[in-house]
Every structure is written in structure tokens, then in C-alpha cells.
Amino acid sequence: MLKWGCCASDSLAMARELECPTCDAPLVLQGDEKTGDEVFCTTCGAPSLLKLNEDRDEIYAEEDY
Ligand SMILES: [Zn+2]
């Protein structure tokens, strides 16, 4: 389903690859996640919270304790 290398993706701060903060595996996003959402790593199962890096206008995943 995921195809990289094409343009034409203008959804806000999405369609980027995040990494699991626990095991560094790529996190699979559906594309409609937003900051504050909890996502689960498909590799280690750890929950992560999506946060917004305001400086770069990027979403990143942070460990959810
Ligand atoms: Zn993980």
C-alpha cells in the first residue's frame, strides 16, 4: 500500500515515516493520525504518542509511559 518516491502528497505533516522510540522500527501510520493519538509499534508492541515538533512542523513519536 505504501509507495514512496512519488510526489502529490499534500496532507498536513503526514505521509512521513516515523520510528518507534523503543525499538527504532518504522511505525506504520494509516495517514489520518494526529498529534495526541496513540499508535502501537507493530514490531515490539510498545505504545507511542504522536507529538508535534513545532520548530519543524513535523510529527514524531514519543514513548508513552
Ligand atoms: Zn517498537
N, CA, C, O and the ligand as a Tripos MOL2 file, in Angstrom:
@<TRIPOS>MOLECULE
protein
  261   259    66     0     0
PROTEIN
NO_CHARGES

@<TRIPOS>ATOM
      1 N           0.8330   -1.2020    0.0000 N.3       1 MET1
      2 CA          0.0000    0.0000    0.0000 C.3       1 MET1
      3 C           0.8680    1.2530    0.0000 C.2       1 MET1
      4 O           0.5530    2.2440   -0.6590 O.2       1 MET1
      5 N           1.9430    1.1930    0.7350 N.am      2 LEU2
      6 CA          2.7830    2.3860    0.8380 C.3       2 LEU2
      7 C           3.7240    2.4820   -0.3520 C.2       2 LEU2
      8 O           4.4730    1.5550   -0.6580 O.2       2 LEU2
      9 N           3.6630    3.6130   -1.0010 N.am      3 LYS3
     10 CA          4.5750    3.8190   -2.1200 C.3       3 LYS3
     11 C           5.3130    5.1270   -1.9190 C.2       3 LYS3
     12 O           4.7090    6.1960   -1.8380 O.2       3 LYS3
     13 N           6.5880    5.0250   -1.8420 N.am      4 TRP4
     14 CA          7.3900    6.2250   -1.6670 C.3       4 TRP4
     15 C           7.9700    6.6260   -3.0140 C.2       4 TRP4
     16 O           7.9370    5.8590   -3.9760 O.2       4 TRP4
     17 N           8.4810    7.7960   -3.0630 N.am      5 GLY5
     18 CA          9.1530    8.2410   -4.2750 C.3       5 GLY5
     19 C           8.2300    8.9340   -5.2360 C.2       5 GLY5
     20 O           8.6670    9.3720   -6.3000 O.2       5 GLY5
     21 N           6.9690    9.0480   -4.8960 N.am      6 CYS6
     22 CA          6.0670    9.8070   -5.7370 C.3       6 CYS6
     23 C           5.7700   11.1300   -5.0420 C.2       6 CYS6
     24 O           5.9190   11.2620   -3.8270 O.2       6 CYS6
     25 N           5.3630   12.0720   -5.8130 N.am      7 CYS7
     26 CA          5.0530   13.3720   -5.2140 C.3       7 CYS7
     27 C           3.5720   13.3950   -4.8230 C.2       7 CYS7
     28 O           3.0230   12.3680   -4.4240 O.2       7 CYS7
     29 N           2.9410   14.5290   -4.9320 N.am      8 ALA8
     30 CA          1.4930   14.6240   -4.8020 C.3       8 ALA8
     31 C           0.9620   14.0940   -3.4860 C.2       8 ALA8
     32 O          -0.0960   13.4670   -3.4450 O.2       8 ALA8
     33 N           1.6830   14.3420   -2.4210 N.am      9 SER9
     34 CA          1.1150   14.0480   -1.1200 C.3       9 SER9
     35 C           1.1400   15.3400   -0.3290 C.2       9 SER9
     36 O           2.1940   15.7680    0.1400 O.2       9 SER9
     37 N           0.0040   15.9490   -0.1820 N.am     10 ASP10
     38 CA         -0.0040   17.2620    0.4560 C.3      10 ASP10
     39 C          -0.7920   17.2610    1.7590 C.2      10 ASP10
     40 O          -1.1480   18.3260    2.2620 O.2      10 ASP10
     41 N          -1.0620   16.1120    2.2980 N.am     11 SER11
     42 CA         -1.7400   16.1000    3.5760 C.3      11 SER11
     43 C          -0.8050   16.6600    4.6470 C.2      11 SER11
     44 O           0.4090   16.4640    4.5970 O.2      11 SER11
     45 N          -1.3810   17.3420    5.5880 N.am     12 LEU12
     46 CA         -0.6040   18.1330    6.5410 C.3      12 LEU12
     47 C           0.3080   17.2610    7.3910 C.2      12 LEU12
     48 O          -0.1410   16.4150    8.1650 O.2      12 LEU12
     49 N           1.5800   17.4910    7.2230 N.am     13 ALA13
     50 CA          2.5820   16.8910    8.1100 C.3      13 ALA13
     51 C           2.4400   15.3820    8.2290 C.2      13 ALA13
     52 O           2.8810   14.7800    9.2080 O.2      13 ALA13
     53 N           1.8400   14.8000    7.2560 N.am     14 MET14
     54 CA          1.6530   13.3580    7.3160 C.3      14 MET14
     55 C           2.4580   12.6900    6.2050 C.2      14 MET14
     56 O           3.3010   13.3100    5.5570 O.2      14 MET14
     57 N           2.1770   11.4460    6.0140 N.am     15 ALA15
     58 CA          2.8510   10.6790    4.9760 C.3      15 ALA15
     59 C           4.3540   10.7230    5.1710 C.2      15 ALA15
     60 O           5.1260   10.7660    4.2120 O.2      15 ALA15
     61 N           4.7430   10.7130    6.4110 N.am     16 ARG16
     62 CA          6.1660   10.6020    6.6580 C.3      16 ARG16
     63 C           6.4010    9.4100    7.5630 C.2      16 ARG16
     64 O           5.5220    8.9530    8.2940 O.2      16 ARG16
     65 N           7.5970    8.9430    7.4820 N.am     17 GLU17
     66 CA          7.8900    7.7210    8.2090 C.3      17 GLU17
     67 C           8.3530    8.0490    9.6150 C.2      17 GLU17
     68 O           9.2930    8.8190    9.8100 O.2      17 GLU17
     69 N           7.6970    7.4700   10.5740 N.am     18 LEU18
     70 CA          8.0980    7.6530   11.9590 C.3      18 LEU18
     71 C           8.7970    6.3990   12.4470 C.2      18 LEU18
     72 O           8.6370    5.3100   11.8950 O.2      18 LEU18
     73 N           9.5660    6.5890   13.4860 N.am     19 GLU19
     74 CA         10.2560    5.4440   14.0570 C.3      19 GLU19
     75 C           9.7490    5.1900   15.4610 C.2      19 GLU19
     76 O           9.4270    6.1150   16.2070 O.2      19 GLU19
     77 N           9.6880    3.9360   15.7970 N.am     20 CYS20
     78 CA          9.3260    3.5640   17.1500 C.3      20 CYS20
     79 C          10.4230    4.0430   18.1000 C.2      20 CYS20
     80 O          11.5940    3.7260   17.8920 O.2      20 CYS20
     81 N          10.0670    4.7970   19.1300 N.am     21 PRO21
     82 CA         11.0840    5.2870   20.0650 C.3      21 PRO21
     83 C          11.6730    4.1780   20.9240 C.2      21 PRO21
     84 O          12.7020    4.3700   21.5710 O.2      21 PRO21
     85 N          11.0350    3.0390   20.9320 N.am     22 THR22
     86 CA         11.5140    1.9350   21.7540 C.3      22 THR22
     87 C          12.4880    1.0370   20.9920 C.2      22 THR22
     88 O          13.5520    0.6860   21.5030 O.2      22 THR22
     89 N          12.1190    0.6750   19.7860 N.am     23 CYS23
     90 CA         12.9510   -0.2930   19.0620 C.3      23 CYS23
     91 C          13.4450    0.2320   17.7280 C.2      23 CYS23
     92 O          14.1620   -0.4750   17.0200 O.2      23 CYS23
     93 N          13.0800    1.4540   17.3660 N.am     24 ASP24
     94 CA         13.5480    2.0940   16.1380 C.3      24 ASP24
     95 C          12.9940    1.4700   14.8680 C.2      24 ASP24
     96 O          13.4600    1.7870   13.7740 O.2      24 ASP24
     97 N          12.0270    0.6040   14.9900 N.am     25 ALA25
     98 CA         11.4000    0.0640   13.7940 C.3      25 ALA25
     99 C          10.4800    1.1280   13.1960 C.2      25 ALA25
    100 O           9.9900    1.9960   13.9180 O.2      25 ALA25
    101 N          10.2460    1.0700   11.9070 N.am     26 PRO26
    102 CA          9.3220    2.0320   11.3100 C.3      26 PRO26
    103 C           7.9150    1.8310   11.8520 C.2      26 PRO26
    104 O           7.4360    0.7050   11.9870 O.2      26 PRO26
    105 N           7.2650    2.9470   12.1580 N.am     27 LEU27
    106 CA          5.8830    2.8820   12.6050 C.3      27 LEU27
    107 C           4.9730    3.0180   11.3900 C.2      27 LEU27
    108 O           5.1540    3.9010   10.5530 O.2      27 LEU27
    109 N           4.0080    2.1390   11.3150 N.am     28 VAL28
    110 CA          3.0760    2.1690   10.1980 C.3      28 VAL28
    111 C           1.8960    3.0580   10.5650 C.2      28 VAL28
    112 O           1.1770    2.7910   11.5280 O.2      28 VAL28
    113 N           1.7110    4.1060    9.7940 N.am     29 LEU29
    114 CA          0.5990    5.0120   10.0380 C.3      29 LEU29
    115 C          -0.4630    4.8370    8.9670 C.2      29 LEU29
    116 O          -0.1650    4.5110    7.8180 O.2      29 LEU29
    117 N          -1.6880    5.0580    9.3600 N.am     30 GLN30
    118 CA         -2.7790    4.9550    8.3910 C.3      30 GLN30
    119 C          -2.9050    6.2200    7.5590 C.2      30 GLN30
    120 O          -3.4620    6.2000    6.4620 O.2      30 GLN30
    121 N          -2.3950    7.2990    8.0770 N.am     31 GLY31
    122 CA         -2.4540    8.5410    7.3300 C.3      31 GLY31
    123 C          -3.4130    9.5520    7.9250 C.2      31 GLY31
    124 O          -3.4070   10.7230    7.5440 O.2      31 GLY31
    125 N          -4.2350    9.1030    8.8590 N.am     32 ASP32
    126 CA         -5.1820   10.0450    9.4550 C.3      32 ASP32
    127 C          -4.9010   10.2610   10.9420 C.2      32 ASP32
    128 O          -5.7420   10.7790   11.6770 O.2      32 ASP32
    129 N          -3.7200    9.8600   11.3660 N.am     33 GLU33
    130 CA         -3.3630   10.0990   12.7480 C.3      33 GLU33
    131 C          -3.0970   11.5860   12.9740 C.2      33 GLU33
    132 O          -2.7470   12.3310   12.0590 O.2      33 GLU33
    133 N          -3.2770   11.9760   14.2210 N.am     34 LYS34
    134 CA         -2.9730   13.3600   14.5530 C.3      34 LYS34
    135 C          -2.2480   13.3980   15.8870 C.2      34 LYS34
    136 O          -2.1590   12.3890   16.5870 O.2      34 LYS34
    137 N          -1.7400   14.5490   16.2270 N.am     35 THR35
    138 CA         -0.9930   14.6450   17.4720 C.3      35 THR35
    139 C          -1.8900   14.3010   18.6480 C.2      35 THR35
    140 O          -3.0590   14.6860   18.7000 O.2      35 THR35
    141 N          -1.3180   13.5730   19.5830 N.am     36 GLY36
    142 CA         -2.0710   13.1230   20.7340 C.3      36 GLY36
    143 C          -2.5980   11.7140   20.5620 C.2      36 GLY36
    144 O          -3.0140   11.0780   21.5300 O.2      36 GLY36
    145 N          -2.5830   11.2270   19.3370 N.am     37 ASP37
    146 CA         -3.0300    9.8590   19.1080 C.3      37 ASP37
    147 C          -1.9830    8.8740   19.6140 C.2      37 ASP37
    148 O          -0.7880    9.1660   19.6630 O.2      37 ASP37
    149 N          -2.4630    7.7290   19.9780 N.am     38 GLU38
    150 CA         -1.5640    6.6700   20.4050 C.3      38 GLU38
    151 C          -1.4440    5.6530   19.2830 C.2      38 GLU38
    152 O          -2.4440    5.1960   18.7300 O.2      38 GLU38
    153 N          -0.2250    5.3090   18.9590 N.am     39 VAL39
    154 CA         -0.0050    4.2910   17.9450 C.3      39 VAL39
    155 C           0.8070    3.1640   18.5690 C.2      39 VAL39
    156 O           1.5690    3.3760   19.5130 O.2      39 VAL39
    157 N           0.6350    1.9940   18.0410 N.am     40 PHE40
    158 CA          1.3300    0.8400   18.5680 C.3      40 PHE40
    159 C           2.3200    0.3280   17.5470 C.2      40 PHE40
    160 O           2.0050    0.1660   16.3680 O.2      40 PHE40
    161 N           3.5130    0.0800   18.0250 N.am     41 CYS41
    162 CA          4.5520   -0.4620   17.1710 C.3      41 CYS41
    163 C           4.1820   -1.8770   16.7610 C.2      41 CYS41
    164 O           3.8270   -2.7080   17.5970 O.2      41 CYS41
    165 N           4.2710   -2.1400   15.4640 N.am     42 THR42
    166 CA          3.9370   -3.4830   15.0020 C.3      42 THR42
    167 C           5.0700   -4.4650   15.2740 C.2      42 THR42
    168 O           4.8900   -5.6770   15.1530 O.2      42 THR42
    169 N           6.2350   -3.9420   15.6420 N.am     43 THR43
    170 CA          7.3710   -4.8150   15.8870 C.3      43 THR43
    171 C           7.4760   -5.2150   17.3490 C.2      43 THR43
    172 O           7.5940   -6.3990   17.6660 O.2      43 THR43
    173 N           7.4320   -4.2250   18.2440 N.am     44 CYS44
    174 CA          7.6100   -4.5430   19.6640 C.3      44 CYS44
    175 C           6.3270   -4.3460   20.4630 C.2      44 CYS44
    176 O           6.2590   -4.7410   21.6270 O.2      44 CYS44
    177 N           5.3220   -3.7480   19.8590 N.am     45 GLY45
    178 CA          4.0430   -3.5960   20.5190 C.3      45 GLY45
    179 C           3.9740   -2.4300   21.4940 C.2      45 GLY45
    180 O           2.9640   -2.2460   22.1730 O.2      45 GLY45
    181 N           5.0370   -1.6440   21.5670 N.am     46 ALA46
    182 CA          5.0480   -0.5340   22.5180 C.3      46 ALA46
    183 C           4.1450    0.5980   22.0320 C.2      46 ALA46
    184 O           4.1240    0.9160   20.8430 O.2      46 ALA46
    185 N           3.4030    1.1990   22.9520 N.am     47 PRO47
    186 CA          2.5780    2.3380   22.5790 C.3      47 PRO47
    187 C           3.4090    3.6050   22.5020 C.2      47 PRO47
    188 O           4.3060    3.8240   23.3150 O.2      47 PRO47
    189 N           3.1040    4.4330   21.5220 N.am     48 SER48
    190 CA          3.7840    5.7140   21.3930 C.3      48 SER48
    191 C           2.7430    6.8000   21.2100 C.2      48 SER48
    192 O           1.6720    6.5680   20.6500 O.2      48 SER48
    193 N           3.0710    7.9810   21.6860 N.am     49 LEU49
    194 CA          2.2020    9.1200   21.4780 C.3      49 LEU49
    195 C           2.7500    9.9640   20.3420 C.2      49 LEU49
    196 O           3.9570   10.1850   20.2450 O.2      49 LEU49
    197 N           1.8670   10.4290   19.4950 N.am     50 LEU50
    198 CA          2.2910   11.3060   18.4090 C.3      50 LEU50
    199 C           2.3600   12.7350   18.9290 C.2      50 LEU50
    200 O           1.4080   13.2550   19.5100 O.2      50 LEU50
    201 N           3.4960   13.3420   18.7070 N.am     51 LYS51
    202 CA          3.7080   14.7170   19.1510 C.3      51 LYS51
    203 C           4.0990   15.5620   17.9460 C.2      51 LYS51
    204 O           4.5600   15.0560   16.9230 O.2      51 LYS51
    205 N           3.9020   16.8430   18.1000 N.am     52 LEU52
    206 CA          4.2650   17.7530   17.0220 C.3      52 LEU52
    207 C           5.5300   18.5060   17.3810 C.2      52 LEU52
    208 O           5.6130   19.1560   18.4230 O.2      52 LEU52
    209 N           6.5020   18.4080   16.5100 N.am     53 ASN53
    210 CA          7.6970   19.2310   16.6230 C.3      53 ASN53
    211 C           7.3880   20.5790   15.9870 C.2      53 ASN53
    212 O           7.3530   20.7050   14.7630 O.2      53 ASN53
    213 N           7.1670   21.5740   16.8160 N.am     54 GLU54
    214 CA          6.6730   22.8450   16.2810 C.3      54 GLU54
    215 C           7.7320   23.5810   15.4800 C.2      54 GLU54
    216 O           7.4090   24.3630   14.5860 O.2      54 GLU54
    217 N           8.9760   23.3360   15.7940 N.am     55 ASP55
    218 CA         10.0320   24.0060   15.0430 C.3      55 ASP55
    219 C          10.0520   23.5590   13.5940 C.2      55 ASP55
    220 O          10.2600   24.3590   12.6810 O.2      55 ASP55
    221 N           9.8330   22.2820   13.4010 N.am     56 ARG56
    222 CA          9.9560   21.7360   12.0500 C.3      56 ARG56
    223 C           8.6080   21.3860   11.4550 C.2      56 ARG56
    224 O           8.5240   20.9310   10.3150 O.2      56 ARG56
    225 N           7.5480   21.5980   12.2330 N.am     57 ASP57
    226 CA          6.2140   21.2480   11.7810 C.3      57 ASP57
    227 C           6.1590   19.7870   11.3550 C.2      57 ASP57
    228 O           5.6120   19.4280   10.3120 O.2      57 ASP57
    229 N           6.7440   18.9790   12.2010 N.am     58 GLU58
    230 CA          6.7690   17.5540   11.9100 C.3      58 GLU58
    231 C           6.1900   16.7790   13.0820 C.2      58 GLU58
    232 O           6.2990   17.1810   14.2400 O.2      58 GLU58
    233 N           5.5870   15.6850   12.7530 N.am     59 ILE59
    234 CA          5.0730   14.8090   13.7950 C.3      59 ILE59
    235 C           6.1110   13.7460   14.1020 C.2      59 ILE59
    236 O           6.7450   13.1870   13.2070 O.2      59 ILE59
    237 N           6.2650   13.4880   15.3730 N.am     60 TYR60
    238 CA          7.1800   12.4240   15.7570 C.3      60 TYR60
    239 C           6.5240   11.5880   16.8370 C.2      60 TYR60
    240 O           5.5250   11.9830   17.4380 O.2      60 TYR60
    241 N           7.1000   10.4430   17.0660 N.am     61 ALA61
    242 CA          6.5450    9.5220   18.0500 C.3      61 ALA61
    243 C           7.3850    9.5730   19.3150 C.2      61 ALA61
    244 O           8.6150    9.5820   19.2760 O.2      61 ALA61
    245 N           6.6800    9.6070   20.4340 N.am     62 GLU62
    246 CA          7.3700    9.6380   21.7080 C.3      62 GLU62
    247 C           6.8710    8.4960   22.5670 C.2      62 GLU62
    248 O           5.6940    8.1350   22.5220 O.2      62 GLU62
    249 N           7.7570    7.9420   23.3330 N.am     63 GLU63
    250 CA          7.3630    6.8470   24.2070 C.3      63 GLU63
    251 C           6.2450    7.2600   25.1340 C.2      63 GLU63
    252 O           6.2770    8.3430   25.7190 O.2      63 GLU63
    253 N           5.2690    6.4080   25.2660 N.am     64 ASP64
    254 CA          4.1300    6.6890   26.1230 C.3      64 ASP64
    255 C           4.2840    5.9060   27.4140 C.2      64 ASP64
    256 O           4.0580    4.6970   27.4460 O.2      64 ASP64
    257 N           4.6570    6.5730   28.4400 N.am     65 TYR65
    258 CA          4.8770    5.8970   29.7230 C.3      65 TYR65
    259 C           3.5840    5.7300   30.4920 C.2      65 TYR65
    260 O           3.5870    5.1800   31.5930 O.2      65 TYR65
    261 ZN          8.8880   -0.8150   18.5550 Zn       66 ZN66
@<TRIPOS>BOND
     1     1     2 1
     2     2     3 1
     3     3     4 2
     4     3     5 am
     5     5     6 1
     6     6     7 1
     7     7     8 2
     8     7     9 am
     9     9    10 1
    10    10    11 1
    11    11    12 2
    12    11    13 am
    13    13    14 1
    14    14    15 1
    15    15    16 2
    16    15    17 am
    17    17    18 1
    18    18    19 1
    19    19    20 2
    20    19    21 am
    21    21    22 1
    22    22    23 1
    23    23    24 2
    24    23    25 am
    25    25    26 1
    26    26    27 1
    27    27    28 2
    28    27    29 am
    29    29    30 1
    30    30    31 1
    31    31    32 2
    32    31    33 am
    33    33    34 1
    34    34    35 1
    35    35    36 2
    36    35    37 am
    37    37    38 1
    38    38    39 1
    39    39    40 2
    40    39    41 am
    41    41    42 1
    42    42    43 1
    43    43    44 2
    44    43    45 am
    45    45    46 1
    46    46    47 1
    47    47    48 2
    48    47    49 am
    49    49    50 1
    50    50    51 1
    51    51    52 2
    52    51    53 am
    53    53    54 1
    54    54    55 1
    55    55    56 2
    56    55    57 am
    57    57    58 1
    58    58    59 1
    59    59    60 2
    60    59    61 am
    61    61    62 1
    62    62    63 1
    63    63    64 2
    64    63    65 am
    65    65    66 1
    66    66    67 1
    67    67    68 2
    68    67    69 am
    69    69    70 1
    70    70    71 1
    71    71    72 2
    72    71    73 am
    73    73    74 1
    74    74    75 1
    75    75    76 2
    76    75    77 am
    77    77    78 1
    78    78    79 1
    79    79    80 2
    80    79    81 am
    81    81    82 1
    82    82    83 1
    83    83    84 2
    84    83    85 am
    85    85    86 1
    86    86    87 1
    87    87    88 2
    88    87    89 am
    89    89    90 1
    90    90    91 1
    91    91    92 2
    92    91    93 am
    93    93    94 1
    94    94    95 1
    95    95    96 2
    96    95    97 am
    97    97    98 1
    98    98    99 1
    99    99   100 2
   100    99   101 am
   101   101   102 1
   102   102   103 1
   103   103   104 2
   104   103   105 am
   105   105   106 1
   106   106   107 1
   107   107   108 2
   108   107   109 am
   109   109   110 1
   110   110   111 1
   111   111   112 2
   112   111   113 am
   113   113   114 1
   114   114   115 1
   115   115   116 2
   116   115   117 am
   117   117   118 1
   118   118   119 1
   119   119   120 2
   120   119   121 am
   121   121   122 1
   122   122   123 1
   123   123   124 2
   124   123   125 am
   125   125   126 1
   126   126   127 1
   127   127   128 2
   128   127   129 am
   129   129   130 1
   130   130   131 1
   131   131   132 2
   132   131   133 am
   133   133   134 1
   134   134   135 1
   135   135   136 2
   136   135   137 am
   137   137   138 1
   138   138   139 1
   139   139   140 2
   140   139   141 am
   141   141   142 1
   142   142   143 1
   143   143   144 2
   144   143   145 am
   145   145   146 1
   146   146   147 1
   147   147   148 2
   148   147   149 am
   149   149   150 1
   150   150   151 1
   151   151   152 2
   152   151   153 am
   153   153   154 1
   154   154   155 1
   155   155   156 2
   156   155   157 am
   157   157   158 1
   158   158   159 1
   159   159   160 2
   160   159   161 am
   161   161   162 1
   162   162   163 1
   163   163   164 2
   164   163   165 am
   165   165   166 1
   166   166   167 1
   167   167   168 2
   168   167   169 am
   169   169   170 1
   170   170   171 1
   171   171   172 2
   172   171   173 am
   173   173   174 1
   174   174   175 1
   175   175   176 2
   176   175   177 am
   177   177   178 1
   178   178   179 1
   179   179   180 2
   180   179   181 am
   181   181   182 1
   182   182   183 1
   183   183   184 2
   184   183   185 am
   185   185   186 1
   186   186   187 1
   187   187   188 2
   188   187   189 am
   189   189   190 1
   190   190   191 1
   191   191   192 2
   192   191   193 am
   193   193   194 1
   194   194   195 1
   195   195   196 2
   196   195   197 am
   197   197   198 1
   198   198   199 1
   199   199   200 2
   200   199   201 am
   201   201   202 1
   202   202   203 1
   203   203   204 2
   204   203   205 am
   205   205   206 1
   206   206   207 1
   207   207   208 2
   208   207   209 am
   209   209   210 1
   210   210   211 1
   211   211   212 2
   212   211   213 am
   213   213   214 1
   214   214   215 1
   215   215   216 2
   216   215   217 am
   217   217   218 1
   218   218   219 1
   219   219   220 2
   220   219   221 am
   221   221   222 1
   222   222   223 1
   223   223   224 2
   224   223   225 am
   225   225   226 1
   226   226   227 1
   227   227   228 2
   228   227   229 am
   229   229   230 1
   230   230   231 1
   231   231   232 2
   232   231   233 am
   233   233   234 1
   234   234   235 1
   235   235   236 2
   236   235   237 am
   237   237   238 1
   238   238   239 1
   239   239   240 2
   240   239   241 am
   241   241   242 1
   242   242   243 1
   243   243   244 2
   244   243   245 am
   245   245   246 1
   246   246   247 1
   247   247   248 2
   248   247   249 am
   249   249   250 1
   250   250   251 1
   251   251   252 2
   252   251   253 am
   253   253   254 1
   254   254   255 1
   255   255   256 2
   256   255   257 am
   257   257   258 1
   258   258   259 1
   259   259   260 2
@<TRIPOS>SUBSTRUCTURE
     1 MET1         2 RESIDUE 1 A MET
     2 LEU2         6 RESIDUE 1 A LEU
     3 LYS3        10 RESIDUE 1 A LYS
     4 TRP4        14 RESIDUE 1 A TRP
     5 GLY5        18 RESIDUE 1 A GLY
     6 CYS6        22 RESIDUE 1 A CYS
     7 CYS7        26 RESIDUE 1 A CYS
     8 ALA8        30 RESIDUE 1 A ALA
     9 SER9        34 RESIDUE 1 A SER
    10 ASP10       38 RESIDUE 1 A ASP
    11 SER11       42 RESIDUE 1 A SER
    12 LEU12       46 RESIDUE 1 A LEU
    13 ALA13       50 RESIDUE 1 A ALA
    14 MET14       54 RESIDUE 1 A MET
    15 ALA15       58 RESIDUE 1 A ALA
    16 ARG16       62 RESIDUE 1 A ARG
    17 GLU17       66 RESIDUE 1 A GLU
    18 LEU18       70 RESIDUE 1 A LEU
    19 GLU19       74 RESIDUE 1 A GLU
    20 CYS20       78 RESIDUE 1 A CYS
    21 PRO21       82 RESIDUE 1 A PRO
    22 THR22       86 RESIDUE 1 A THR
    23 CYS23       90 RESIDUE 1 A CYS
    24 ASP24       94 RESIDUE 1 A ASP
    25 ALA25       98 RESIDUE 1 A ALA
    26 PRO26      102 RESIDUE 1 A PRO
    27 LEU27      106 RESIDUE 1 A LEU
    28 VAL28      110 RESIDUE 1 A VAL
    29 LEU29      114 RESIDUE 1 A LEU
    30 GLN30      118 RESIDUE 1 A GLN
    31 GLY31      122 RESIDUE 1 A GLY
    32 ASP32      126 RESIDUE 1 A ASP
    33 GLU33      130 RESIDUE 1 A GLU
    34 LYS34      134 RESIDUE 1 A LYS
    35 THR35      138 RESIDUE 1 A THR
    36 GLY36      142 RESIDUE 1 A GLY
    37 ASP37      146 RESIDUE 1 A ASP
    38 GLU38      150 RESIDUE 1 A GLU
    39 VAL39      154 RESIDUE 1 A VAL
    40 PHE40      158 RESIDUE 1 A PHE
    41 CYS41      162 RESIDUE 1 A CYS
    42 THR42      166 RESIDUE 1 A THR
    43 THR43      170 RESIDUE 1 A THR
    44 CYS44      174 RESIDUE 1 A CYS
    45 GLY45      178 RESIDUE 1 A GLY
    46 ALA46      182 RESIDUE 1 A ALA
    47 PRO47      186 RESIDUE 1 A PRO
    48 SER48      190 RESIDUE 1 A SER
    49 LEU49      194 RESIDUE 1 A LEU
    50 LEU50      198 RESIDUE 1 A LEU
    51 LYS51      202 RESIDUE 1 A LYS
    52 LEU52      206 RESIDUE 1 A LEU
    53 ASN53      210 RESIDUE 1 A ASN
    54 GLU54      214 RESIDUE 1 A GLU
    55 ASP55      218 RESIDUE 1 A ASP
    56 ARG56      222 RESIDUE 1 A ARG
    57 ASP57      226 RESIDUE 1 A ASP
    58 GLU58      230 RESIDUE 1 A GLU
    59 ILE59      234 RESIDUE 1 A ILE
    60 TYR60      238 RESIDUE 1 A TYR
    61 ALA61      242 RESIDUE 1 A ALA
    62 GLU62      246 RESIDUE 1 A GLU
    63 GLU63      250 RESIDUE 1 A GLU
    64 ASP64      254 RESIDUE 1 A ASP
    65 TYR65      258 RESIDUE 1 A TYR
    66 ZN66       261 GROUP 0 **** ****
